[in-house]
C-alpha cells in the first residue's frame, strides 16, 4: 500500500505525463510513451498499490539464498 504522500506524488506524475502529451510539448513515440506512463501512474495512485514494493520483497527474500551459494561468492570475489 502506498502512503498518502505516495498517492499524491503519483497523481502529480500522472498529470505531468498527460499534460506533456496532451499539450503537444512532446509528439510521436515519446507522446505515446508519456500517455502510457500517465495511465500506469494514475492506476497505481487509484489502487494505492505499487509493484515496486512487491519486487523489493521478492529481491529481499532471495538475498539469503544467493549469498549462501558458493559460486556466487567466488564470482563476487573475482569482480572486485
ROVO-319218 format. One record per residue (C-alpha): residue in one letter; z, x, y. Coordinates in nm, 4 decimals, always signed. Example, Ala and Ser with C-alpha at 12.3 -4.5 7.8 and 13.67 -1.06 7.14 Angstrom:
<kolvos>
- r;up;east;north
- a;+0.7800;+1.2300;-0.4500
- s;+0.7140;+1.3670;-0.1060
</kolvos>
This chain:
<kolvos>
- r;up;east;north
- x;+0.0000;+0.0000;+0.0000
- x;-0.0856;+0.1210;+0.3455
- x;+0.1748;+0.1194;+0.6178
- x;+0.1283;-0.0895;+0.9314
- x;+0.0108;+0.2193;+1.1217
- x;-0.2378;+0.2991;+0.8455
- x;-0.3821;-0.0508;+0.8613
- x;-0.4181;-0.0322;+1.2402
- x;-0.5931;+0.3040;+1.2072
- x;-0.8345;+0.1558;+0.9505
- x;-0.9201;-0.1305;+1.1877
- x;-0.9871;+0.1209;+1.4654
- x;-1.2114;+0.3302;+1.2401
- x;-1.3984;+0.0197;+1.1238
- x;-1.4555;-0.0893;+1.4843
- x;-1.5805;+0.2582;+1.5800
- x;-1.8235;+0.2720;+1.2866
- x;-1.9557;-0.0780;+1.3609
- x;-1.9812;-0.0023;+1.7327
- x;-2.1815;+0.3173;+1.6740
- x;-2.4410;+0.1454;+1.4599
- x;-2.4375;-0.1895;+1.6424
- x;-2.4920;-0.0430;+1.9886
- x;-2.7703;+0.1818;+1.8548
- x;-2.5946;+0.5016;+1.9615
- x;-2.6988;+0.6249;+1.6183
- x;-3.0034;+0.4959;+1.4312
- x;-3.1726;+0.5247;+1.0952
- x;-2.9895;+0.6595;+0.7958
- x;-2.6836;+0.7557;+0.9974
- x;-2.6524;+0.3985;+1.1259
- x;-2.6728;+0.2709;+0.7694
- x;-2.4045;+0.5132;+0.6594
- x;-2.1911;+0.4156;+0.9584
- x;-2.2237;+0.0480;+0.8665
- x;-2.1245;+0.1156;+0.5064
- x;-1.8245;+0.3215;+0.6157
- x;-1.7274;+0.0439;+0.8546
- x;-1.7322;-0.2052;+0.5664
- x;-1.5227;+0.0256;+0.3491
- x;-1.2653;+0.0823;+0.6232
- x;-1.2467;-0.2896;+0.7010
- x;-1.1978;-0.3724;+0.3334
- x;-0.9198;-0.1149;+0.2925
- x;-0.7481;-0.2495;+0.6056
- x;-0.7709;-0.6125;+0.4924
- x;-0.6481;-0.5316;+0.1414
- x;-0.3853;-0.2858;+0.2697
- x;-0.4956;-0.0543;-0.0126
- x;-0.6403;+0.2933;-0.0115
- x;-0.7946;+0.4503;-0.3219
- x;-0.6888;+0.7898;-0.1890
- x;-0.3286;+0.7120;-0.2854
- x;-0.4371;+0.6365;-0.6412
- x;-0.6447;+0.9559;-0.6623
- x;-0.3482;+1.1563;-0.5329
- x;-0.1218;+1.0091;-0.8043
- x;-0.3774;+1.0987;-1.0725
- x;-0.4010;+1.4567;-0.9460
- x;-0.0220;+1.4894;-0.9306
- x;+0.0094;+1.3643;-1.2883
- x;-0.2499;+1.6205;-1.4077
- x;-0.0900;+1.9238;-1.2407
- x;+0.1742;+1.9920;-1.5088
- x;-0.0805;+1.9748;-1.7911
- x;-0.3249;+2.2000;-1.6047
- x;-0.0645;+2.4628;-1.5170
- x;+0.0611;+2.4710;-1.8793
- x;-0.2870;+2.5634;-2.0033
- x;-0.3053;+2.9438;-2.0655
- x;-0.6810;+2.9542;-1.9976
- x;-0.6173;+2.8053;-1.6532
- x;-0.3524;+3.0681;-1.5786
- x;-0.5896;+3.3505;-1.6781
- x;-0.8725;+3.2135;-1.4645
- x;-0.6413;+3.1865;-1.1628
- x;-0.5309;+3.5496;-1.2053
- x;-0.8926;+3.6686;-1.2016
- x;-0.9807;+3.4719;-0.8887
- x;-0.7118;+3.6345;-0.6741
</kolvos>
